[in-house]
Amino acid sequence: MRNASKVRDLVSPGVYYKVTHGMGLKIVPTSQLDWPPPYKEATEKYSQQVVLSRDHRSLLGYVAGLPFPFLDPNDPDVATKIEWNLTFHPLLSDDYDLRYYECHIENTTPNEAPDPYAYTSFGHYAGYSLVGRTEVEPLPVDPDFKTSGRVWLSAIYPELSPAELRGTGIIRYRYADELRGDDQWSYNPKNRRVRRLNESLNTTATGYGAWNPDHYAGFNAKPETYDYKFLGERQLLASVHSEHVPAITCQTDGGASSCPEDWELRHVYIVEATPRAGIVDALQSKNVLYVDTEAWFTPYVDTYDRRGELFQNYLFWSTFRDRPVPDARVAIYPFKRQFIVAAASTDVQSGASSVCYLPGQETPERETWYINMGSVDKNFFTTQAMRNAADAGGF
């Protein structure tokens, strides 16, 4: 882009890479975001009792809402508190079911053959929280938490395309015990096998461009397994009031993003997350998180390789409405809330980029996002449910 230099100091290095490679930004005035009223009420009710553990890593006294609504940049634990706010952010507090989303892989590396899995689509990307619930019974904590210790459950299944991968899926459990890693399983319908996955896979690409499980939602690693450093706060550009739903494909960067789209100045905390030695064997030497202080979400994350060089950029476009799409008939809310409408992961060293559209541009389900509507329960997050979905051909 000819005018890329004008935004160099207003975005992260990873986003700047995308701008210099053709992603266009439409700069608009800043607009306000707000939390869902039940989440705001839970924050007011419970946040005063929340503290960090004696080792300054774990969260104690948390029930629901934002753990730390009032932050002091001079607090030596401010970076850790920001990370816990990200963990229990207001976007998805109870449950969610993202249906029929799709991802397109663009390889911009010269002389490279096209990726055979250049288009992927999925039936569900779903989650269920056992703590921090604010809108759907049981409130505010699922009784199962006391016996299982599970904080949240997530699932991606069944894969619908390409045909070679149809029916595959992944389930993941996160636990409150800081010493217990995530439980994860995958299913392969070809041999009808459920396989337990090693945690080391969470920091590596899954094959869909440069995505990996610890970055599906910005930064999704187990908080206690990283060290955090506060790098400061700035006014930076982000796309949080996206105009286009479904998102449009950028025509000026080879389809490696969604553009042109509305971007505005946002107040952002910048935090460095470094894997703890002996705890996490990550590909990345560090993650730099850019945290919107109203949304409590990361509009983008940059990662750096073990040599300290820029490695990957994870970029998210969101919108703030009372429904995910203008013509929604079911997913309609009594207040505005945030919806992620597109996401891009880019390996800045290879040029590969994967862009996901939520809702998908070619799929039949147009409402896509069902947030805090009780659309999934704990039974959805079992290996048997994952197998059943594959055997049924999707749904």
VODO-277956 format. One record per atom (N, C-alpha, C): residue in one letter; x, y, z. Coordinates in steps of 0.1 Angstrom, whole numbers, plus 2048, in hexadecimal, padded with zeros to 3 digits. Atoms other than C-alpha are relative to their C-alpha. Layout:
BEGIN
AXYZ;...
END
This chain:
BEGIN
M8087F4800;M800800800;M80980D800;R7F97F3801;R80C8237F7;R80180780D;N8017F87F4;N800832818;N8037F780D;A7FE8097F4;A80B81582F;A80880780B;S7F77F97F5;S82582B841;S7F8808809;K8087F77F8;K80984184E;K7FA7F880C;V8068077F5;V7FC825865;V80B7F7807;R7F58087FA;R81E81586E;R80080080F;D7FF7FF7F1;D81D822892;D7F27FF806;L80D8027FA;L7F881B896;L7FB7F27FF;V80380F800;V7F87F5891;V80C7F8805;S7F58097FC;S80D7D889C;S8097FD7F4;P7F780480B;P82B7CC887;P7F97F67F7;G80780B808;G8167AE87B;G7F58067F8;V80B7F9808;V7F97C4870;V8078097F5;Y7F97F880A;Y8117DC85F;Y8057F87F4;Y7FC80980B;Y81F7BF84B;Y7F47FD7F7;K80B802808;K7FC7B883F;K7FC80C7F8;V8037F4807;V7F67DC836;V80A8027F4;T7F67FE80B;T8177DE822;T7FE7F57F5;H80380B80A;H80B7BE810;H7F28017FA;G80C7FD807;G7EB7CE804;G7F3801807;M80D7FF7F9;M7D17CD820;M7FD80F802;G8057F37FF;G7BD7ED81F;G7F980380D;L8077FC7F4;L7B080083E;L7F780C7FD;K8087F4801;K79381883E;K7FF80680E;I7FF7FA7F3;I79982F85C;I7F3808803;V80C7FA7FC;V77983A86E;V80180580E;P8007FB7F2;P77184D88E;P7FE7F580A;T80180A7F5;T77483A8AF;T7F27FF805;S80D8017FA;S75382C8BC;S8017F780C;Q8008077F3;Q74B81E8DE;Q7FB7F17FF;L80480E7FE;L7487F98E7;L7FA7FF80F;D8058027F3;D7347ED905;D7FF7F1803;W80280E7FC;W7317CC918;W7F17FC801;P80E8057FD;P7117B791A;P7FC80480E;P8047FC7F2;P6FD7C4938;P8027F580B;P7FE80A7F6;P6FE7A394A;P80E7FE804;Y7F18017FD;Y7247A1947;Y80480C809;K7FC7F47F8;K7277C5954;K7FB7FE80F;E8058027F2;E7117BC972;E8087F6808;A7F780A7F9;A72679D97A;A80D806804;T7F47F97FD;T7457B3979;T7FF80880C;E8027F87F4;E7377CB992;E7FE7F880C;K8048087F4;K72B7AF9A9;K80C7F8805;Y7F680A7FC;Y74A7989A9;Y80E8057FF;S7F27FC803;S7697AB99E;S80880380D;Q7F97FC7F4;Q7727B89C1;Q8077F5808;Q7FB80C7F8;Q7797959CE;Q80B7F97F9;V7F6807809;V79178B9B2;V80E805803;V7F27FD7FD;V7B67899BA;V8097F67F9;L7F780A805;L7D57789AC;L8057F780C;S7FA8097F6;S7E475A9BE;S80D805806;R7F37FB7F9;R80375D9D4;R80C8007F6;D7F580080A;D8197549B6;D7FD8097F5;H8037F680A;H80876F9A2;H7FC7FB7F2;R80380680D;R7FD757987;R7F17FD7FE;S80D805800;S7DB74898F;S7F680A805;L80B7F77FC;L7B9759994;L7F97FA80C;L8088057F4;L7A77569B6;L7F4809801;G80C7F97FD;G7847609BE;G7F88047F4;Y8077FC80C;Y77876399A;Y7F27F8800;V80D805802;V75375D994;V7FA8037F2;A8067FC80E;A747771975;A80480E7FE;G7FD7F2804;G74D791962;G80F8027FE;L7F27FD803;L76E7A295C;L8087FF80E;P7FA8017F4;P787798977;P80680D806;F7F97F47FB;F79A7B9979;F7FC80C7F8;P8057F4808;P7867D796C;P80880C802;F7F87F47FD;F79D7F097C;F80F7FC801;L7F2804801;L7C27EE972;L80980C802;D7F67F67FE;D7E080297C;D80D7FC7F8;P7F4804808;P7FC802962;P80D7FE808;N7F48017F7;N81580597F;N8007F4808;D80180C7F8;D8097E598F;D8097F67FA;P7F780A805;P8247CB98B;P7F97F37FA;D80880B805;D8097B1984;D7F68047F5;V80A7FB809;V7F67C696A;V7FF7F77F4;A80180880D;A8007B094C;A7F97F3803;T80780D7FC;T7F479095E;T7F1803801;K80E7FD7FE;K7D47A1967;K7F98027F2;I8057FE80D;I7CF7AC943;I7FD7F27F9;E80280D806;E7D3788938;E7F47F9806;W80C8067FB;W7B977C950;W7F38077FC;N80C7F9806;N7A1796943;N7FD7FB7F2;L80280680D;L7A7788921;L7FA7F2801;T80580E7FF;T7A076592D;T7F0800803;F80F7FF7FD;F77D77093A;F7FA80C7FA;H8057F3807;H77578B920;H7F17FF7FE;P80F7FF801;P75179791A;P7FB7FA7F3;L80680480D;L74E7898F6;L7F87F3802;L80680D800;L7467658FF;L8017FB80F;S7FF8037F2;S73E760924;S7F97F3803;D80780C7FC;D726742924;D8027F57F6;D7FF80A80A;D72472F904;D7FF8067F2;Y8007FB80E;Y7287348DF;Y8007F47F6;D80080A80B;D7227208BF;D8018087F3;L7FD7FA80D;L73172D89F;L7FE7F67F5;R80380B80A;R72271A882;R8048047F2;Y7FD7FF80E;Y72D71585F;Y80A80B7FD;Y7F67F5804;Y74C72B85E;Y80A7F97F7;E7F780680A;E767727844;E80D808800;C7F37FA801;C78B72F83E;C8067FE7F3;H7F980180E;H79F73681E;H80F803803;I7F27FF7FF;I7C473181C;I8068077F3;E7F97F980B;E7D9749807;E80F7FF802;N7F28017FF;N7FD741800;N80680B7F6;T7FB7F5808;T80E7617F4;T80F7FE7FD;T7F2802802;T8317517F2;T8027FD7F1;P7FD80380E;P83F7527CE;P8047F27FE;N7FB80D804;N8437317BC;N7FB7F4809;E80580B7F8;E83071D7D6;E7F37FB7FA;A80C806805;A8157057CC;A7F4803809;P80C7FD7F7;P7F170C7D8;P7FE7F580A;D8038097F6;D7E76FC7F8;D7F47F77FD;P80B809804;P7D16DD7F2;P7F4802809;Y80B7FE7F7;Y7BC6E7810;Y7FD80F801;A8017F1801;A7B770B805;A7F2805805;Y80E7FC7FB;Y79270B810;Y7FC7F680B;T8058097F6;T7866FD831;T7F3806806;S80C7FB7F9;S7646FF842;S7FD7F680B;F8028077F4;F7576F3863;F7F1801805;G80E8007FC;G7356EA872;G7FF80980D;H8017F97F4;H73B6F8895;H80E804805;Y7F57FC7F7;Y75570C8A9;Y7F880580D;A8097FE7F5;A74570B8CB;A80880080E;G7FA7FF7F3;G74D7128F0;G7F580080B;Y8098007F5;Y73D70E912;Y80980380C;S7F97FC7F4;S749720932;S7F97FA80C;L8068057F3;L744710954;L80180A80B;V7FF7F57F6;V74E72F967;V7FF80D7F8;G8017F3806;G747754960;G7F38017F8;R80C7FF807;R72474E953;R7F780B804;T8087F47FC;T70E76D951;T7F28017F9;E80C7FF807;E6F176693A;E7F77F47FF;V80780D802;V6E7741937;V8027F780C;E7FF80A7F5;E6DF729954;E8087F47FC;P7FF7FC7F1;P6F071C968;P80980C801;L7F97F47FD;L6FC73D975;L80580080F;P7F67FB80A;P71774897D;P80B7F57FD;V7F680B802;V72A726980;V7F87F37FE;D80680D802;D720704972;D8057F780B;P7FC8097F5;P71F6EB98F;P80B7F67FD;D7F680A804;D7356D397B;D80E805802;F7F37FA7FE;F7526EB980;F8067FB80D;K7FB8047F2;K7556E09A5;K8067F27FF;T7FB80E801;T75A6BB99B;T80A7FE7F5;S7F780380C;S76C6BD979;S80C80A800;G7F57F6801;G7816DD97E;G8018067F2;R7FF7FB80D;R77A6E595A;R7FB80F800;V8047F2801;V77970B952;V7F88027F3;W8077FF80C;W76E70992E;W8027F47F7;L7FF80B80A;L7686F0912;L7FF8067F2;S8017FB80D;S76D6F68ED;S8007F57F6;A80180A80A;A7676E38CD;A8008067F2;I8017FD80E;I76D6E68A8;I7FC7F37F8;Y80480C808;Y7596CB894;Y7F28027FB;P7F7808808;P7516BE87C;P8058087F5;E7FB7F980C;E7676CA860;E7F87FB7F4;L80980380B;L7526CC841;L8077FF7F3;S7F880180C;S76C6D2827;S80F804803;P80180880C;P7846C9817;P7FB7F2803;A80680D7FE;A7756A7811;A8097F6807;E7F68097FA;E79569581C;E7FF801810;L8007FE7F2;L7906A483F;L7F2800806;R80E7FF7FB;R76A6A2842;R7FD7F880C;G8038087F4;G75E698864;G80A80180B;T7F67FF7F6;T77E69F877;T7FC80B80A;G8047F67F6;G77C6B4897;G80A80080C;I7F77FF7F5;I78E6BF8B7;I7F780580C;I8077FC7F4;I7816C38DB;I80B80380A;R7F67FB7F7;R7946D68F6;R7FA80480E;Y8057FC7F3;Y78F6DA91C;Y80B808807;R7F77F87F8;R7A06F5932;R7FC7FE80F;Y8028027F2;Y7A46EF957;Y80580B809;A7FC7F67F7;A7A7706975;A80D7FD807;D7F38047FA;D7C46F3984;D80B8057F7;E7F57FA808;E7E3706979;E80A7F67FC;L7F680B803;L7F76E6978;L7FB7F67F6;R80680A809;R7DF6D3962;R7FE8067F2;G8017FB80E;G7E26D893C;G7F37FD7FA;D80C802807;D7C66D8923;D7FF7F17FC;D80380D806;D7B56B7919;D7FB8037F2;Q8047FE80D;Q7B16B48F4;Q7FF7F37F8;W80280C808;W7A469A8DC;W7FC8047F1;S8047FE80E;S7A16988B6;S7F97F37FB;Y80780B806;Y78B6818A1;Y8027FF7F1;N7FE80280E;N79367287F;N7F67F67FC;P80B809804;P77466386E;P8057F57F7;K7FB80A809;K78964F856;K8037F3807;N7FD80C7F8;N796637870;N7F77FF80D;R8098007F4;R77B64088A;R80780080D;R7F78007F5;R7966488A3;R7FF80E807;V7FF7F57F7;V7956618C0;V80E800805;R7F28007FC;R7B966C8C7;R80280C80A;R7FC7F57F7;R7C66808E5;R80B8087FB;L7F67F7806;L7DA69E8DB;L80A80580A;N7F57FA7F7;N7FB6AA8EA;N7FE80F800;E8017F17FE;E7FA6CE8F8;E8098087F7;S7F67F9808;S8186D78E3;S7FA8057F2;L8067FD80D;L8016D88C4;L7F980E801;N8087F37FF;N7F06F88D2;N80880C7FB;T7F87F4805;T80D70F8C8;T8057FE7F2;T7FC80280D;T8127008A6;T7F58017F6;A80B7FF80A;A7FF705885;A7F97F37FE;T80880C801;T7E36EC87F;T7FF7FC7F1;G80180480E;G7E66EC859;G7F780A7F8;Y8097F6807;Y7CC708852;Y80880D800;G7F87F4800;G7E5723849;G80980080D;A7F87FE7F5;A7F672F869;A7F97FF80D;W8078007F3;W7DB729883;W8057F5809;N7FD80A7F6;N7E27168A3;N7F680280B;P80B7FF7F6;P7CA70E8C0;P80280B80A;D7FE7F57F6;D7DA7278D8;D7FD80E7FB;H8037F3806;H7D17438C0;H7F38017F9;Y80D800806;Y7AE73A8B5;Y7F880C804;A8087F57FB;A7A07568CA;A80980B805;G7F67F67FC;G7BD76E8CB;G80C7FA807;F7F58077F8;F7D275F8E7;F7F87F780A;N8088097F9;N7C37408F6;N8087F5808;A7F780A7F8;A7E072F909;A7FB80080E;K8038017F2;K7DC72492D;K80880B807;P7F97F47FB;P7E4745940;P80C7FD809;E7F58037F6;E7FA73595B;E80D7FB7F9;T7F4805807;T812727941;T80980A7F9;Y7F87F5806;Y81F749935;Y80480A80B;D7FC7F47F9;D831766944;D7FC80D7F8;Y8067F4806;Y82378993D;Y80880D803;K7FA7F37FE;K8337AB938;K7F880B7FA;F8087F4805;F8217CC935;F8098097F8;L7F77F8809;L82F7DF917;L7FA80E7FE;G8057F3801;G8187FD91A;G7F28017FA;E80D7FE806;E7F880C90C;E80080B7F6;R7FF7F780B;R7F281E8EC;R7F28017F9;Q80C7FE809;Q7D782B8D3;Q8047F97F3;L7FD80780C;L7D88128B7;L7F47FD7F8;L80B802809;L7C280A899;L7FB7F1802;A80580D800;A7AB7EC89A;A7F28007F9;S80D801806;S78B7DF889;S7F77FA809;V8098057F6;V7707DC8A3;V7F28047FD;H80E7FD804;H7527EA891;H8007FE7F1;S80080480E;S7557D7870;S7F38037F9;E80C7FD808;E73D7E3855;E7FA7F47F9;H80580B808;H73B7C3841;H7FE7F3807;V80380D7FB;V72A7A484D;V7F77F97F6;P7F38077FF;P73278B83E;P80B8097FC;A7F47F8804;A75579983B;A8037FE7F1;I7FC80180F;I7627A0818;I80E7FC7FF;T7F3804803;T781792809;T80880C7FA;C7F87F5805;C79D7AB803;C8067FD7F2;Q7FC80180E;Q7A57B07DE;Q80E8057FE;T7F37FA802;T7C67C27E3;T80C7F9807;D7F58077FA;D7DA7A97F7;D7FF7F17FD;G80280E804;G7D17887E5;G7F77F8809;G8098077F7;G7B57807FD;G8057FC80D;A7F98047F3;A7CB77F81C;A7FA80780C;S8077F97F5;S7B3795830;S7F28047FC;S80D7FB804;S7927A6831;S8028107FF;C7FD7F2802;C7947C9822;C7F98057F3;P7FE7F67F5;P78C7E581F;P7F57FF80B;E8098017F5;E77C7E6841;E80380B80A;D7FF7F47F6;D77680085D;D80A7FC80B;W7F78017F5;W793805875;W7FF80D807;E8007F47F7;E79481E892;E80A7FF80B;L7F68007F5;L7AB8298AD;L7FA7FA80D;R8048077F3;R7A88148CD;R80A80180A;H7F78007F5;H7B78168EF;H8047F2803;V7FB80E800;V7CD7F78F1;V80B7FE80A;Y7F58047F7;Y7E27E690C;Y8097F67F7;I7F7809807;I8017D48FE;I8077F780A;V7FA8097F7;V80D7B5910;V8087F57F9;E7F880A805;E82979D909;E7FE7F3808;A80280D7F9;A822778911;A80B7F77FB;T7F5808803;T840762913;T7FE7F2806;P80280D7FB;P83D73C917;P80A7FD80C;R7F78037F4;R84B730939;R8097F47FD;A7F780A803;A86A71C935;A7FD7F3808;G80280D7FA;G8656F793C;G7F17FD801;I80E8027FF;I83F6FC93B;I7FA7FF7F2;V80680080E;V837704916;V80C7FF7F6;D7F680280B;D84B6F88F8;D7FA8077F4;A8077F980B;A83E7138E0;A8098037F5;L7F87FB80C;L84971C8BD;L80380E802;Q7FF7F27FF;Q8457408C7;Q80980380C;S7F97FB7F5;S85F7518DD;S7F880A809;K8087F77F8;K84576B8E7;K7F48037F7;N80C7FB807;N8227778DE;N7FE80E805;V8037F37FC;V81A79C8DE;V7F18027FE;L80F7FF800;L7F57A28E7;L7FC80E800;Y8067F2801;Y7E37C28DD;Y7F27FF805;V80D8027F9;V7C57C48F4;V7F780C800;D80A7F5800;D7A77DB8EE;D7FB80180E;T8047FE7F2;T79F7EA910;T7F1801802;E80E8017FF;E77A7EC909;E7FB7F27FE;A80580D804;A7747CB8F8;A8067F5808;W7F880A7FA;W78E7B890C;W8027F47F7;F7FD80A80A;F7977A58ED;F80D8057F8;T7F47FC808;T7B77A58D7;T7FC8017F1;P8027FF80E;P7B07B48B5;P80B7FB7F8;Y7F5807807;Y7D27A78AC;Y80B7FB80A;V7F58067F8;V7EF7928BA;V80C7FE7F6;D7F4804808;D8137908AC;D8087F6808;T7F78097FA;T8297738B3;T80E8017FA;Y7F2800804;Y84F7708B1;Y8067F2801;D7FA80D800;D8647528A9;D80B7FF80A;R7F68027F6;R8807448BE;R80D8087FE;R7F57F7803;R89975B8AD;R7FC80F804;G8057F37FD;G8847798B8;G7FA8087F5;E8057F980C;E877781895;E7F17FF7FF;L80E801802;L85478988C;L7FC7F47F8;F80380D805;F843768884;F7F18007FA;Q80E801804;Q81C769883;Q7F880C805;N80A7F67FC;N800782884;N7F27FA800;Y80E8047FF;Y7DD77A890;Y7F880D801;L8077F4802;L7C4794886;L7F17FD800;F80E8027FF;F79F79788F;F7F880C7FD;W8097F6803;W7837AC881;W7F37FD808;S80D8027F9;S7647B1897;S7F680B7FE;T80B7F6802;T7437C4897;T7F980080D;F8087FE7F3;F72C7D18B3;F7F28037FC;R80D7FF804;R7087CB8AD;R7F77F7809;D80A8087F8;D6E87BB8BB;D7FD7F37F9;R80280D807;R6EA79E8A2;R80D7FF7F7;P7F4802807;P70778E88F;P7FF8047F1;V8027FC80E;V6F879586C;V7F3808800;P80C7F7800;P6DE7AF862;P7F37F87FF;D80D807803;D6C4795857;D7FE7F480A;A80280A7F7;A6C777F876;A7F27FE805;R80E8037FB;R6A776E882;R8007F980D;V7FF8077F3;V6B375B8A0;V80A80680A;A7F67FB7F8;A6D37698AD;A7FF80F801;I8037F27FE;I6C578B8B8;I80080280F;Y7FD7FE7F2;Y6CE79A8D9;Y7F980D805;P8067F47FB;P6BE7B58F0;P80A80B802;F7F57F67FF;F6DF7C88EF;F80B7FD7F6;K7F5803809;K6FD7CC8D9;K80B7F8807;R7F58087FC;R71A7B48DC;R80A7FF7F5;Q7F680180A;Q73A7AD8CA;Q8007F27F9;F7FF80C808;F73D7938AE;F80D8017F8;I7F5801809;I75D78889D;I7FB7FC7F2;V80580280E;V75678A877;V80A7FA7F7;A7F5806808;A778780869;A80C7FF808;A7F38027FA;A79A775873;A80A7FC7F6;A7F6803809;A7BB772862;A80D7FC807;S7F38037FB;S7DB76086B;S80A8007F5;T7F67FE80B;T7FA769858;T80E7FC805;D7F28037FE;D81D759858;D80880A7F8;V7F97F5807;V831778850;V80D7FB7FA;Q7F3805805;Q850762849;Q7FE7F87F3;S80280880C;S84074C82E;S7F68067F7;G80A7FA808;G824762822;G7F27F9800;A80D808800;A808748829;A7F7807809;S80A7F97F8;S7E8757836;S7F37F87FF;S80D8067FF;S7C7747841;S7F680A805;V80A7F77FC;V7A875C842;V7F37F8803;C80C8077FC;C789750854;C7F480A800;Y80C7F8801;Y76675E84E;Y7F57FB809;L80A8047F6;L74C75E86A;L7F580A800;P80480C807;P73275B85B;P8087FD7F3;G7F980480D;G74074883D;G7F98077F4;Q8067FA80C;Q73B75781B;Q7F97F77F7;E80680A809;E73073780B;E7F77F6807;T80780A7F9;T71E724826;T7F2804802;P80E7FE7FF;P6F972082C;P7FB80880D;E8047FA7F4;E6F872D850;E80580E800;R7FC7F2801;R6F875384F;R80080780E;E7FF7FA7F3;E6F275B874;E80D7FD807;T7F38057FB;T71074787F;T80280080F;W7FD7FF7F2;W7167548A2;W7F47FF809;Y80A8017F6;Y7007488BE;Y80880180E;I7F87FE7F4;I70F7578DE;I7F780180C;N8078007F3;N702751901;N7F17FE7FD;M80D804803;M6E27418F3;M7FC7F2804;G80380E7FD;G6E571E901;G8007F77F5;S80080880D;S6EB7118DE;S8087F3801;V7F880C7FE;V7046F78EB;V8017FE810;D7FE8037F2;D7076E590D;D80C7F7801;K7F48077FE;K7226D091C;K8007F37F8;N80080C808;N7176B1909;N8058017F2;F7FA7FE80D;F7226C18E9;F80F7FE7FF;F7F28007FF;F7466C08F5;F8057F3804;T7FB80E7FD;T74B69A8F6;T8057FA7F3;T7FA80780C;T75E6838DF;T7F47F97F9;Q80B807806;Q73D6708D9;Q7F88097F7;A8087F6808;A72B68F8CD;A8088037F3;M7F87FD80C;M7486968B6;M8007F57F6;R80180C809;R7476738A8;R7F28007F9;N80D800805;N7216758A4;N7FE80A7F4;A8027F680A;A723695890;A8077FC7F3;A7FA80580C;A73C686878;A7F87F57F9;D80880B805;D727666874;D7F38057F9;A80D7FA805;A70867C86D;A8038087F3;G7FD7F880C;G71A68E851;G80180F803;G7FF7F27FC;G71C6AF864;G7F780480B;F80A7FC7F6;F6FC6B6877;F7F57F6802;
END
